[in-house]
Amino acid sequence: MTSSGDVRGRGSQSRASAPVRQIPLSPLVADAAVNLHLGNQLLRRRQALGLTQQQVGQAIGVGFQQIHKYESGLSRIAPERLWALASALDVPVTYFFDGLHVRR
């Protein structure tokens, strides 16, 4: 404690805060946002059809674990897989991008 009753330690004097800079979205963050959006769309459609991850996986030739990774945004959906998913879920490929707004 200083003589003025201040409990700050040495070197922790107040400093004027610097103006906050706007940092553009990095490509990795943007890619993660896209992966998450595609996965959410996959989950939404699968549940609307009453299908399990196992059933969707079998329809496109992958395991239920991979479908889980797609739905949670942990894995990127390759274009050929996205095409297969659209076919299996009876939606156009563009369905997965509906509502996606990511600025780079």
Contact map, one row per residue, 1 for C-alpha under 8 A:
11111111100000000000000000000000000000000000000000000000000000000000000000000000000000000000000000000000
11111111000000000000000000000000000000000000000000000000000000000000000000000000000000000000000000000000
11111100000000000000000000000000000000000000000000000000000000000000000000000000000000000000000000000000
11111100000000000000000000000000000000000000000000000000000000000000000000000000000000000000000000000000
11111110000000000000000000000000000000000000000000000000000000000000000000000000000000000000000000000000
11111111000000000000000000000000000000000000000000000000000000000000000000000000000000000000000000000000
11001111100000000000000000000000000000000000000000000000000000000000000000000000000000000000000000000000
11000111110110000000000000000000000000000000000000000000000000000000000000000000000000000000000000000000
10000011111100000000000000000000000000000000000000000000000000000000000000000000000000000000000000000000
00000001111110000000000000000000000000000000000000000000000000000000000000000000000000000000000000000000
00000000111110000000000000000000000000000000000000000000000000000000000000000000000000000000000000000000
00000001111111000000000000000000000000000000000000000000000000000000000000000000000000000000000000000000
00000001011111100000000000000000000000000000000000000000000000000000000000000000000000000000000000000000
00000000000111110000000000000000000000000000000000000000000000000000000000000000000000000000000000000000
00000000000011111000000000000000000000000000000000000000000000000000000000000000000000000000000000000000
00000000000001111100000000000000000000000000000000000000000000000000000000000000000000000000000000000000
00000000000000111110000000000000000000000000000000000000000000000000000000000000000000000000000000000000
00000000000000011111000000000000000000000000000000000000000000000000000000000000000000000000000000000000
00000000000000001111100000000000000000000000000000000000000000000000000000000000000000000000000000000000
00000000000000000111110000000000000000000000000000000000000000000000000000000000000000000000000000000000
00000000000000000011111000000000000000000000000000000000000000000000000000000000000000000000000000000000
00000000000000000001111100000000000000000000000000000000000000000000000000000000000000000000000000000000
00000000000000000000111110000000000000000000000000000000000000000000000000000000000000000000000000000000
00000000000000000000011111000000000000000000000000000000000000000000000000000000000000000000000000000001
00000000000000000000001111101100000000000000000000000000000000000000000000000000000000000000000000000011
00000000000000000000000111111100000000000000000000000000000000000000000000000000000000000000000000000001
00000000000000000000000011111110000000000000000000000000000000000000000000000000000000000000000000000001
00000000000000000000000001111111000000000000000000000000000000000000000000000000000000000000000000000000
00000000000000000000000011111111100000000000000000000000000000000000000000000000000000000000000000000000
00000000000000000000000011111111110000000000000000000000000000000000000000000000000000000000000000000111
00000000000000000000000000111111111000000000000000000000000000000000000000000000000000000000000000000000
00000000000000000000000000011111111100000000000000000000000000000000000010000000000000000000000000000000
00000000000000000000000000001111111110000000000000000000000000000000000000000000000000000000000000000100
00000000000000000000000000000111111111000000000000000000000000000000000000000000000000000000000000010100
00000000000000000000000000000011111111100000000000000000000000000000010011111000000000000000000000000000
00000000000000000000000000000001111111110000000000000000000000000000011111000000000000000000000000000000
00000000000000000000000000000000111111111000000000000000000000000000000010000000000000000000000110010000
00000000000000000000000000000000011111111100000000000000000000000000011010001000000000000000000110000000
00000000000000000000000000000000001111111110000000000000000000000000011110000000000000000000000000000000
00000000000000000000000000000000000111111111000000000000000000000000001110000000000000000000000000000000
00000000000000000000000000000000000011111111100000000000000000000000001000000000000000000000001110000000
00000000000000000000000000000000000001111111110000000000000000000000011000000000000000000000000100000000
00000000000000000000000000000000000000111111111000000000000000000000001000000000000000000000000000000000
00000000000000000000000000000000000000011111111100000000000000000000000000000000000000000000000000000000
00000000000000000000000000000000000000001111111110000000000000000000000000000000000000001000000000000000
00000000000000000000000000000000000000000111111111111001000000000000000000000000000000001000000000000000
00000000000000000000000000000000000000000011111111110000000000000000000000000000000000000000000000000000
00000000000000000000000000000000000000000001111111100000000000000000000000000000000000000000000000000000
00000000000000000000000000000000000000000000111111100000000000000000000000000000000000001000000000000000
00000000000000000000000000000000000000000000011111110000000000000000000000000000000000000000000000000000
00000000000000000000000000000000000000000000011111111011000000000000000000000000000000000000000000000000
00000000000000000000000000000000000000000000011001111111000000000000000000000000000000000000000000000000
00000000000000000000000000000000000000000000010000111111100000011011000000000000000000000000000000000000
00000000000000000000000000000000000000000000000000011111110000110010000000000000000000000000000000000000
00000000000000000000000000000000000000000000000000111111111000010000000000000000000000000000000000000000
00000000000000000000000000000000000000000000010000111111111100010010000000000000000010010000000000000000
00000000000000000000000000000000000000000000000000001111111111110110000000000000000000000000000000000000
00000000000000000000000000000000000000000000000000000111111111110000000000000000000000000000000000000000
00000000000000000000000000000000000000000000000000000011111111000000000000000000000000010000000000000000
00000000000000000000000000000000000000000000000000000001111111000000000000000000100110010000000000000000
00000000000000000000000000000000000000000000000000000000111111100000000000000000000000000000000000000000
00000000000000000000000000000000000000000000000000000000111111110110000000000000000000000000000000000000
00000000000000000000000000000000000000000000000000000100110011111110000000000000000000000000000000000000
00000000000000000000000000000000000000000000000000001111110001111111000000000000000000000000000000000000
00000000000000000000000000000000000000000000000000001000000000111111100000000000000000000000000000000000
00000000000000000000000000000000000000000000000000000000100001111111110000100000000000000000000000000000
00000000000000000000000000000000000000000000000000001101100001111111111000000000000000000000000000000000
00000000000000000000000000000000000000000000000000001000000000011111111100000000000000000000000000000000
00000000000000000000000000000000000000000000000000000000000000001111111111100000000000000000000000000000
00000000000000000000000000000000001101100100000000000000000000000111111111111000000000000000000000000000
00000000000000000000000000000000000101111110000000000000000000000011111111000000000000000000000000000000
00000000000000000000000000000000000100110000000000000000000000000001111111100000000000000000000000000000
00000000000000000000000000000001001111110000000000000000000000000000111111110000000000000000000000000000
00000000000000000000000000000000001100000000000000000000000000000000111111110000000000000000000000000000
00000000000000000000000000000000001000000000000000000000000000000100110111111000000000000000000000000000
00000000000000000000000000000000001000000000000000000000000000000000010011111100000000000000000000000000
00000000000000000000000000000000001001000000000000000000000000000000010000111110110000000000000000000000
00000000000000000000000000000000000000000000000000000000000000000000000000011111110000000000000000000000
00000000000000000000000000000000000000000000000000000000000000000000000000001111111000000000000000000000
00000000000000000000000000000000000000000000000000000000000000000000000000000111111100000000000000000000
00000000000000000000000000000000000000000000000000000000000100000000000000001111111110000000000000000000
00000000000000000000000000000000000000000000000000000000000000000000000000001111111111000000100000000000
00000000000000000000000000000000000000000000000000000000000000000000000000000011111111100000100000000000
00000000000000000000000000000000000000000000000000000000000100000000000000000001111111110000000000000000
00000000000000000000000000000000000000000000000000000001000100000000000000000000111111111000000000000000
00000000000000000000000000000000000000000000000000000000000000000000000000000000011111111111101000000000
00000000000000000000000000000000000000000000000000000000000000000000000000000000001111111111000000000000
00000000000000000000000000000000000000000000000000000001001100000000000000000000000111111100000000000000
00000000000000000000000000000000000000000000110010000000000000000000000000000000000011111110000000000000
00000000000000000000000000000000000000000000000000000000000000000000000000000000000001111111000000000000
00000000000000000000000000000000000000000000000000000000000000000000000000000000000001101111101000000000
00000000000000000000000000000000000000000000000000000000000000000000000000000000000001100111111000000000
00000000000000000000000000000000000000000000000000000000000000000000000000000000011001000011111110000000
00000000000000000000000000000000000000000000000000000000000000000000000000000000000000000001111111000000
00000000000000000000000000000000000000001000000000000000000000000000000000000000000001000011111111000000
00000000000000000000000000000000000011001100000000000000000000000000000000000000000000000000111111000000
00000000000000000000000000000000000011001000000000000000000000000000000000000000000000000000111111110000
00000000000000000000000000000000000000000000000000000000000000000000000000000000000000000000011111110000
00000000000000000000000000000000000000000000000000000000000000000000000000000000000000000000000011111000
00000000000000000000000000000000010010000000000000000000000000000000000000000000000000000000000011111100
00000000000000000000000000000000000000000000000000000000000000000000000000000000000000000000000000111110
00000000000000000000000000000100110000000000000000000000000000000000000000000000000000000000000000011111
00000000000000000000000010000100000000000000000000000000000000000000000000000000000000000000000000001111
00000000000000000000000111100100000000000000000000000000000000000000000000000000000000000000000000000111
